[in-house]
Amino acid sequence: MDSKYFGIITDADFINKEAIDQDSYLVEKNLFRMKKVLKLSAKLDGLNIGQIAARGCMQNMVDECKPAEELLKDIYLFLTAVYKSVINGVSYSFFSDFDKLTYGRQKEDACQYAADRFRNIFESICPMQYQILKKDLNGVVRLGSVFKSLKNRQDMAVFDLEKERNLVIQFLTGNRSYFNRELFETNNTVVDIVNFEGHLITLLTLNNEYKFEKENCFSPKSGVDLLYEAFEGKMEIDVLRFIDVCINEIRDKHYSYLVALFFSLKNLHKIHVIEKVFREEIVKHYKIKKLGDLKVSDLSNQEYKKRLDFYTKKWEEFSKSEGV
């Protein structure tokens, strides 16, 4: 895989330098940052948080030299590429058994079994401290999005690499042989990353097949999803799907058709943003050039009336098919 930072340090003697000299160089090159870290003044064996505070074990924050976030993300991606076959093996092992157990089952039974296995795997790789919670309508705190929680867990796994100084140095100096099977078998941080990514593939695959939850944390977002975000949720997703279908069908006279599309939806009270916002986002998203203000210069124009009627009827058909 292409890596921005792998082997970026070419000084053959760098790895033999004192840590303080390494840190000075790494900070100078913006590979490491000085980071505030909480230090404790006493052994914590057997103590809970309350006891730690009561005994005055906490000290002030101190500065430590830690890898930059961008570097950690690059290392994480490098590791998932190096151990790709092992990661895929984790998922393959699951589905090898899963397919045998669900073969011939009724769809509802297979779905229930998949849901049980999905939840078990999720809880095994995403403990409570990483889960994204929310309050329901009754004020009860419950699990929010499974995949937002998994993304949070993955982000934290990236920062777990902070403690692996030797691994980071070996990466920066381009020691490819260091990243071998022995590292995977002996380094707990690498083991956790491989297992997490393997199980993540399993959960994404199950979700893709059984549709437990809408997922856009790991899969590329659709054009409609991106447009929905651009409008900051002020446009309903079904309306944006309709707009997407219509615009992709336009082959020429974009301005004339977009004017009719805009006003047909406006007349139907389906557009909840001003014309300028609508136009600018459509131009940006669909890369349409030279699009002036969407306005009707002649309401009696028969071509305009035909297009307006066309999109009004098209929306009625679309909404019925979508169950809107």
Residue pairs with C-beta under 8 A, 6 or more apart in sequence:
1 77
1 78
1 81
3 74
3 77
3 78
4 70
4 74
5 31
5 71
5 74
5 75
5 171
5 172
6 74
6 78
6 171
6 172
6 174
7 172
7 173
7 174
8 29
8 31
8 172
8 174
9 172
9 173
9 174
10 174
14 22
14 25
14 169
14 173
15 169
15 170
15 173
17 25
22 169
23 32
23 65
26 32
26 65
26 172
27 33
27 34
27 65
30 68
31 67
31 68
31 71
31 172
32 65
32 66
32 67
32 68
32 71
33 65
33 66
33 67
33 68
34 63
34 64
34 65
34 66
35 63
35 64
35 65
35 66
36 61
36 62
36 63
37 61
37 62
37 63
37 64
37 66
38 58
38 59
38 61
38 62
39 59
39 60
39 61
39 62
40 52
40 57
40 58
40 59
41 56
41 57
41 58
41 59
42 55
42 57
44 52
44 57
47 55
47 57
52 58
66 162
67 75
67 161
67 162
67 168
69 158
69 159
71 168
71 172
72 158
72 159
72 161
72 162
73 158
75 161
75 167
75 168
75 171
76 157
76 158
76 161
76 193
78 171
78 179
79 179
79 190
79 193
79 194
80 87
80 193
80 197
82 179
83 184
83 190
83 193
83 194
86 184
86 194
86 198
87 194
87 197
87 198
87 201
88 198
88 201
89 198
90 194
90 195
90 197
90 198
90 199
90 201
90 202
91 198
91 199
91 201
91 202
91 205
94 117
94 121
94 199
94 202
95 202
95 205
98 114
98 117
101 113
102 109
102 110
102 113
102 114
105 113
111 210
114 206
114 209
114 210
115 210
115 212
117 206
118 203
118 206
118 207
118 210
118 212
121 199
121 202
121 203
122 146
122 149
122 150
122 203
124 199
125 150
125 153
125 195
125 196
125 199
125 200
126 149
126 150
126 153
130 149
130 152
130 153
130 156
131 143
131 144
131 149
131 152
132 143
132 144
132 145
132 148
132 149
132 152
133 141
133 142
133 143
133 144
134 141
134 142
134 143
134 144
135 141
135 142
136 142
143 149
145 213
145 217
146 203
146 212
146 213
147 207
147 213
147 215
147 216
147 217
147 218
148 217
150 200
150 203
150 217
150 218
151 217
151 218
153 196
154 196
154 200
157 192
157 193
157 196
160 189
160 192
160 193
161 167
161 168
161 189
163 189
164 187
164 189
167 178
167 183
167 187
167 189
167 190
170 178
170 179
171 178
171 179
183 190
184 190
184 191
184 194
185 191
200 218
204 215
204 218
204 219
206 212
207 213
207 215
208 215
216 222
216 225
221 229
223 244
223 285
224 237
224 240
224 241
224 244
226 285
227 235
227 240
227 243
227 244
227 281
227 285
228 235
228 237
228 240
230 281
230 284
230 285
231 240
231 273
231 277
231 281
234 272
234 273
235 271
235 272
235 273
236 270
238 319
238 322
238 324
239 265
239 270
239 271
241 322
242 265
242 314
242 315
242 318
242 319
243 261
243 265
243 282
245 318
246 257
246 261
246 311
246 314
247 258
247 261
247 282
247 286
250 257
250 258
254 288
254 291
255 291
255 292
255 294
256 303
256 304
256 307
257 307
258 279
258 282
258 288
258 291
258 294
259 294
259 295
259 296
259 304
259 307
260 304
260 307
260 308
260 310
260 311
261 307
261 311
262 271
262 275
262 278
262 279
262 294
263 294
263 296
263 308
264 308
264 311
264 312
264 315
265 271
265 311
265 315
267 308
267 312
268 312
268 315
270 315
271 278
275 293
275 294
275 295
276 293
278 294
279 291
279 293
279 294
282 288
282 291
283 289
283 291
296 304
298 304
318 324
